[in-house]
Every structure is written in C-alpha cells, then in structure tokens.
Amino acid sequence: MSSGVHAALVPGGVIGNGRYRLLAKSGADARSNAELWRARDGQLNRDVALTVLLGNLADSEASARARRTVERAMHASSFTHPGVSRVIDVLTPGTGIRPDEGILGMVIAEWTQGTDLMDLIAEGPLPAGAATRLLEPLGAAIEGAHHAGLVLGADHPQRIRVTSDGRLRLAFPGPRPDAIARDDVKGLGAILYLLLTGRWALPNGPSGVPVAPTGPDGSVVAPNALHPYLPHDLSSVAVRSLEDTSVGGIRTSAAILQVLDQIAAEEAQTSLIPAVSARDDDDDDQVVWTTQKPRQDKQQKKKLWISVAVLAVATLTVIVWLSVQIVGFFSDEPSKGGGPTVVINQPGSNGQTAPPPAPAGPVQPAALGVYDVTNQPDNANQASRAADNNASTFWRTDNYFQQFPALKPGIGLMGSFAEPVKLASVTITSPSKGTKVEIRVASALDSPLEETKVIGVADLSDGQTQIQLNDHEPTGHVLIWITQLTSTGGGKNQSEIREILYTRAQ
C-alpha cells in the first residue's frame, strides 16, 4: 500500500474516485483488513457508512476475498430490517475505485444516527433489562436474514451502532468471505456478553477492550460469575451461544430471541434499579433485577410461621432419634430390626473382626455442594445451608425463564459422606411444591450424570417430603437432582431446599 493511500485514510481524505470524504473513523476489523468510516457522499450530499477493504491488487488471494465480501454484501442489499443498515452500493477497483487507491472493495450503507457501541459500554456494563432491549432488534434481524439464506457478519462490536431510540443495529454490513450463519449467532452471544460484562469473548476483538476470562478448560466464564445479580438464563445464553459443541451449545438466533423476549417482558415495568440487600455479609442471597412487588406483612408472617413449624418438626425428629440412641446404648439387648445388615469387609484385615455396622437413623453428610453439568452452579456458596439442621436457612436455584432441559438438563446438590452409607430414605423440606427430584448415587463427586444411578424419585410438597429409596450398594456420594422447577409466576421457575435429612438403612 502506498504512502498516498495512508494519507487519504484520515478525516478529510477523499476516496472512492473522489466521491466520499472521510469524516470520522468508527473502527477497524483486522480479520478482513477493513476500516470502518463515517463519510460524506459528495454527489448525494448525505452521510454514509463505509466498510473499506484494504490491500494490494497484486495479492490475488486478498483480492478474491475482498470481492467475495462485496458480492455477499450486495446480495444482502435486498434484505431490509430495522436492525441492519441498508446497503446502498458496493465498489470494486475499476468500478468506482481507482486502481491506485490501495482499496480492494467498499461497501456503502446508509448512516446510522446514534452512537458507537463501544462508547456505550465505555463507562461499564449495562443492566440486564437494558442489554436485552438493545439486543432484540439485532437478534431479530439476524434471524430474519438466516431464514432468507443470508449471513450478515454481525460478529464484531465496532460494526454495531446504537440508534437514537436505543436499539443495536449492524451499521457496517459486509460479512467475511468465509463467514457462516453460526458466526452471526456467536457474534450475537459475544455482543450480549459485552453488554453484560464490558468484555469481548471472541478472538481478534478491538484493541483496548478487555478479553473475557476463561476457566481451566478454556471455556468463557459466565457473566453471572462476574456479576451475580445477572439473570441465569441471560448469562447462560451468552456463553452457550459461543460454544461450538453439538451438546449444550446454542446454534440459532431464535433460541437467543426466546430468552430475550421473556426477560424483556419481565423488565417492562421496572426502572432497572437493583435490589440491594441490607442484611449482614453472610446473608448473600443473589441480587436480582426484579419487577416483583415487595411482599406484604401478612405474607412475611405466614412464611415466618411456616419456618418456625418446620424447624420445630426437624428439632423434634433429632430429639427422638437421640433418645432412641441413648436408650439403645444402655440396653443389654441388641436392637431388633427387620432390615438387612450391611457388613463391609475391609481387605487385609488379617482375620480381625470387622467393626459393627453403623446404626439406622439420620446421618450427616461431610460436605454438600452444587452439582451442575454446565459449570454454572446456582448459588454455590449457599449449598451447605440445605443440610445445616436449620430450616430457616436455605439453598435455592437461580430464576429460570425456561424449564429444564431448555438451558441445562437440571441442577442438583451432591452430598458426600465420610464413609460409604446405605440410605433408606431422604427427607426434603421445601416450600417449592411440584419440584421434581431424583435421588441418585454416584461413585465420585465429579461423576458424569449418565454414570449415576436413580434410586428414588418424587414430586416435592410444600413442607416435608420423605422419599423412600430402592435398594442400593453403600455409597459415599448421593445426588439430589432437580429435573423440573416450581413455577413461581411471571414466567419464572425456581426451587428452594431448606433442609435435607438423610436416613441410614438398618
């Protein structure tokens, strides 16, 4: 590229055979060796958006790629949608571009009044509701284009502008020559991630924008792991749109739009003020963006009385069990039981007598954690509350706008015991009537779900639900797996577990 070309690509420079005067640079897309400019059309006396493809005419490969981009942009000019700037014209060397300009192609689109997307997030991430409303028109445009067999190239943040009425718009059309519909979907997820976190989650992003953090496996960290107040569904959609795996990944813009529509409906009556807890630091319930009205005093009193009653029942159960154990301890007669006795033979015992089996009754797990196959555990720091012998504390799932398995197959709590146990039942105290659970045994904490075994199922009632378990081998890990959440109204689904009581078999 000659020095004259560089001199022309500055504000005030004139390109396109003298027709377009450059006003301001909006960005650059290094993947296409393209610069994005606001320019003035001297012939029609109007502002336009220019995607300028740079390169050397002698480079046949670069010329072919630029020609393909221009052809695809021209083909997409027949598609009209508020979420995409209309393509007015395309130019190539010899047809509107002088061969000595060092420009391999230009896409001219109508100018989008508003602001650059990068300026919008310069002061930090946006609330979930604002991000949703901004993104919906762009998502709808991508969905419409894909139905028409077109690819838009909406996978770079500097190609996007925010309209004066607060909508995202593809302002600089011109898909890369090798771009496919999947790239538009990934771009939509990456833009959502950018709005929620201020970080870019795809390769070759704009300079100066922080890169999205990744986990040990290389996957992008979910937005709600950085900002816990974000809705789980929205966070999950952002990262799943970026995944190329056939299992779990979101591959269509329609799936993204469905969640955006639901969240937009939820946010329609809110001023987007976050709910801030005034409790102590150890009461770290998630902060959410909510349209729910504060609960009335009568509802609060009812919940308090239910909690007190549940706590009383749990306390009575423990007292009765302790009484039985004390009586049995001072009794000379062995306990009478009709169930089988489990004897664990330890290898290498050298003929020594094995220790007697543990008595039937409640058994406390050594640890309790959230089990999640998507690596986005719900409220992981609250898991232990579900087995702390205190029914006034709880663990709850995130709010989901879609039932399982739309965004994930389920969520669970994995209890780990100090030694293998054989359970007769599991009793769950919960206000989430209708929640469907499975009790599964696992060989390890990180056992794949398909390698766990179901030993009991139940629909939870409001209060205590005792689940009788099928016969099983002693195990050190028991999973309470939620396959269906309780509908809490307003399109939300969420379940809460206040206490889990594990009862050892005789």
Residue, then its C-alpha position, 0 to 999 in steps of 0.5 A: m500500500s502506498s504512502g498516498v493511500h495512508a494519507a487519504l485514510v484520515p478525516g478529510g481524505v477523499i476516496g472512492n474516485g473522489r466521491y466520499r470524504l472521510l469524516a470520522k473513523s468508527g473502527a477497524d476489523a483486522r480479520s478482513n483488513a477493513e476500516l470502518w468510516r463515517a463519510r460524506d457522499g459528495q454527489l448525494n450530499r448525505d452521510v454514509a457508512l463505509t466498510v473499506l477493504l484494504g490491500n494490494l491488487a497484486d495479492s490475488e488471494a486478498s483480492a478474491r476475498a475482498r470481492r467475495t465480501v462485496e458480492r455477499a454484501m450486495h446480495a444482502s442489499s435486498f434484505t431490509h430490517p430495522g436492525v441492519s443498515r441498508v446497503i446502498d452500493v458496493l465498489t470494486p477497483g475499476t468500478g468506482i475505485r481507482p486502481d491506485e487507491g490501495i482499496l480492494g472493495m467498499v461497501i456503502a450503507e446508509w448512516t446510522q444516527g446514534t452512537d458507537l457501541m463501544d462508547l456505550i459500554a465505555e463507562g461499564p456494563l449495562p443492566a440486564g433489562a437494558a442489554t436485552r432491549l438493545l439486543e432484540p432488534l439485532g437478534a431479530a434481524i439476524e434471524g430474519a436474514h438466516h431464514a432468507g439464506l443470508v449471513l450478515g457478519a454481525d460478529h464484531p462490536q465496532r460494526i454495531r451502532v446504537t440508534s437514537d431510540g436505543r436499539l443495536r443495529l449492524a451499521f457496517p454490513g459486509p460479512r467475511p468471505d468465509a463467514i457462516a450463519r453460526d458466526d452471526v449467532k456467536g457474534l450475537g452471544a459475544i455482543l450480549y456478553l459485552l453488554l453484560t460484562g464490558r468484555w469481548a469473548l471472541p478472538n481478534g476483538p478491538s484493541g483496548v477492550p478487555v478479553a473475557p476470562t476463561g476457566p481451566d478448560g478454556s471455556v468463557v466464564a459466565p457473566n453471572a460469575l462476574h456479576p451475580y445479580l445477572p439473570h441465569d438464563l441471560s448469562s447462560v445464553a451468552v456463553r452457550s451461544l459461543e460454544d461450538t459443541s453439538v451438546g449444550g451449545i446454542r446454534t440459532s438466533a431464535a433460541i437467543l430471541q426466546v430468552l430475550d423476549q421473556i426477560a424483556a417482558e419481565e423488565a417492562q415495568t421496572s426502572l432497572i434499579p437493583a435490589v440491594s440487600a441490607r442484611d449482614d455479609d453472610d446473608d448473600d442471597q443473589v441480587v436480582w433485577t426484579t419487577q416483583k412487588p415487595r411482599q406484604d406483612k401478612q405474607q412475611k408472617k405466614k412464611l415466618w410461621i411456616s419456618v418456625a413449624v418446620l424447624a420445630v418438626a426437624t428439632l423434634t425428629v433429632i430429639v427422638w432419634l437421640s433418645v432412641q440412641i441413648v436408650g439403645f446404648f444402655s440396653d443389654e439387648p441388641s436392637k431388633g430390626g427387620g432390615p438387612t445388615v450391611v457388613i463391609n469387609q475391609p481387605g487385609s484385615n488379617g482375620q480381625t473382626a470387622p467393626p459393627p455396622a453403623p446404626a439406622g437413623p439420620v446421618q450427616p453428610a461431610a460436605l454438600g455442594v452444587y452439582d451442575v453439568t454446565n459449570q454454572p452452579d446456582n448459588a454455590n456458596q449457599a449449598s451447605r445451608a440445605a443440610d445445616n439442621n436449620a430450616s430457616t436457612f436455605w439453598r435455592t436455584d437461580n430464576y429460570f425463564q425456561q424449564f429444564p432441559a431448555l438451558k441445562p438438563g437440571i441442577g442438583l446438590m451432591g452430598s458426600f459422606a465420610e464413609p460409604v452409607k446405605l440410605a433408606s430414605v431422604t427427607i426434603t423440606s421445601p416450600s417449592k411444591g411440584t419440584k421434581v427430584e431424583i435421588r441418585v448415587a454416584s461413585a465420585l463427586d465429579s461423576p458424569l450424570e449418565e454414570t449415576k444411578v436413580i434410586g428414588v424419585a418424587d414430586l416435592s410438597d410444600g413442607q416435608t417430603q420423605i422419599q423412600l429409596n430402592d435398594h442400593e450398594p453403600t455409597g459415599h456420594v448421593l445426588i439430589w437432582i432437580t429435573q423440573l422447577t416450581s413455577t413461581g409466576g411471571g414466567k419464572n421457575q425456581s426451587e428452594i431446599r431448606e433442609i435435607l435429612y438423610t436416613r441410614a438403612q438398618 
